[in-house]
């Protein structure tokens, strides 16, 4: 394959975080990020959308519940934006029903990262500049 990704695109443009209980997962992510998520249903699928600007956003995503979505602590890791400081989000994870698996850790001049398990059992990550 010789095609190159355009410099105006991202490697990721959409993500879906699997859930077995969409209401619980929505409440978890709304609690840790202090956001409101819009619910959407399709045949045999339920979604809770992360807020995004449809004009300017390059990446968007949801929490998704269906027969095709199985939560997992292993596999691909999605780093969610926790700017300005991921510690603020980490401080809300356990209260919301998740578990911190790696505390805030410096990645040199590239900011900070942390790992957690969400309310559905998904292994997830956070990134922030400070």
C-alpha positions as CSV (number, residue, x, y, z in Angstrom):
1,X,0.0,0.0,0.0
2,X,1.6,3.2,-1.2
3,X,-1.0,5.8,-0.1
4,X,0.1,8.4,2.4
5,X,-2.1,9.9,5.0
6,X,-2.7,13.6,4.3
7,X,-1.1,16.0,6.7
8,X,-4.6,17.4,7.5
9,X,-5.9,14.1,8.8
10,X,-5.5,12.2,12.0
11,X,-4.7,8.6,12.5
12,X,-7.9,8.4,14.5
13,X,-11.1,10.1,13.5
14,X,-13.7,8.2,15.6
15,X,-13.7,6.0,18.6
16,X,-16.2,3.9,20.5
17,X,-15.7,2.8,24.1
18,X,-17.6,-0.4,24.7
19,X,-20.2,-0.5,27.5
20,X,-22.5,-3.2,28.9
21,X,-24.6,-0.6,30.8
22,X,-24.8,2.7,28.8
23,X,-26.4,4.6,31.6
24,X,-23.6,3.6,34.1
25,X,-20.9,4.3,31.5
26,X,-22.4,7.7,30.6
27,X,-22.7,8.7,34.2
28,X,-19.0,7.6,34.8
29,X,-17.6,9.7,31.9
30,X,-19.9,12.7,32.7
31,X,-18.7,12.6,36.3
32,X,-14.9,12.3,35.7
33,X,-14.8,15.0,32.9
34,X,-17.6,17.1,34.3
35,X,-19.4,17.1,30.9
36,X,-22.9,16.3,29.5
37,X,-23.1,13.6,26.9
38,X,-25.9,13.4,24.3
39,X,-27.7,10.0,24.0
40,X,-28.4,8.5,20.6
41,X,-30.0,5.2,19.6
42,X,-29.8,3.2,16.5
43,X,-31.4,-0.2,15.9
44,X,-29.8,-2.5,18.5
45,X,-27.2,0.1,19.5
46,X,-27.1,2.8,22.2
47,X,-24.6,5.7,22.3
48,X,-23.5,8.5,24.6
49,X,-21.6,11.1,22.6
50,X,-18.6,13.0,24.0
51,X,-19.1,16.7,23.3
52,X,-17.4,18.0,20.2
53,X,-17.6,20.9,17.7
54,X,-18.7,19.4,14.4
55,X,-17.0,22.2,12.5
56,X,-13.6,22.3,14.1
57,X,-13.3,18.8,15.7
58,X,-10.9,16.4,14.0
59,X,-11.7,13.5,16.3
60,X,-15.0,12.5,18.0
61,X,-16.4,9.5,19.8
62,X,-18.9,7.8,22.0
63,X,-19.5,5.2,24.6
64,X,-21.4,2.5,22.8
65,X,-23.6,-0.5,23.9
66,X,-24.5,-3.3,21.5
67,X,-23.8,-6.9,20.8
68,X,-20.7,-5.8,18.9
69,X,-19.2,-3.8,21.8
70,X,-17.4,-5.9,24.5
71,X,-15.6,-4.0,27.3
72,X,-12.0,-5.2,27.8
73,X,-9.1,-4.3,30.0
74,X,-6.6,-5.4,27.3
75,X,-6.2,-4.4,23.7
76,X,-6.0,-0.9,22.2
77,X,-5.6,2.0,24.6
78,X,-7.4,5.3,24.0
79,X,-5.8,8.3,25.5
80,X,-8.5,10.9,26.4
81,X,-7.6,14.6,26.6
82,X,-7.5,15.6,30.2
83,X,-6.0,19.1,29.8
84,X,-5.1,21.3,31.5
85,X,-4.1,18.8,34.3
86,X,-5.0,15.1,34.3
87,X,-4.8,14.9,38.1
88,X,-8.2,16.8,38.2
89,X,-9.8,13.9,36.3
90,X,-7.9,11.2,38.2
91,X,-9.2,12.6,41.5
92,X,-12.8,11.8,40.3
93,X,-12.3,8.3,38.8
94,X,-12.6,6.1,41.9
95,X,-15.6,8.1,43.2
96,X,-17.3,7.5,39.9
97,X,-16.8,3.8,40.0
98,X,-13.5,3.4,38.1
99,X,-10.0,2.3,39.2
100,X,-6.6,4.1,38.7
101,X,-4.1,1.5,37.4
102,X,-1.1,3.9,36.8
103,X,-0.9,7.3,38.6
104,X,0.0,10.6,36.8
105,X,3.4,9.9,35.2
106,X,5.7,12.3,33.4
107,X,6.6,11.5,29.8
108,X,9.3,14.1,29.6
109,X,8.7,17.1,27.4
110,X,5.5,15.5,26.1
111,X,3.4,16.1,29.2
112,X,1.9,13.5,31.5
113,X,-0.1,10.2,31.2
114,X,-2.1,7.9,33.5
115,X,-4.0,4.6,33.1
116,X,-7.4,3.7,34.6
117,X,-10.2,1.2,34.3
118,X,-13.6,2.7,33.6
119,X,-16.9,1.6,35.1
120,X,-17.3,-1.0,32.3
121,X,-13.9,-2.7,32.8
122,X,-12.2,-1.0,29.8
123,X,-8.5,-0.2,30.1
124,X,-8.2,3.6,29.3
125,X,-5.6,6.3,29.5
126,X,-5.4,10.1,30.0
127,X,-3.0,12.7,28.7
128,X,-2.4,16.3,29.6
129,X,0.3,18.9,29.1
130,X,0.7,19.6,32.8
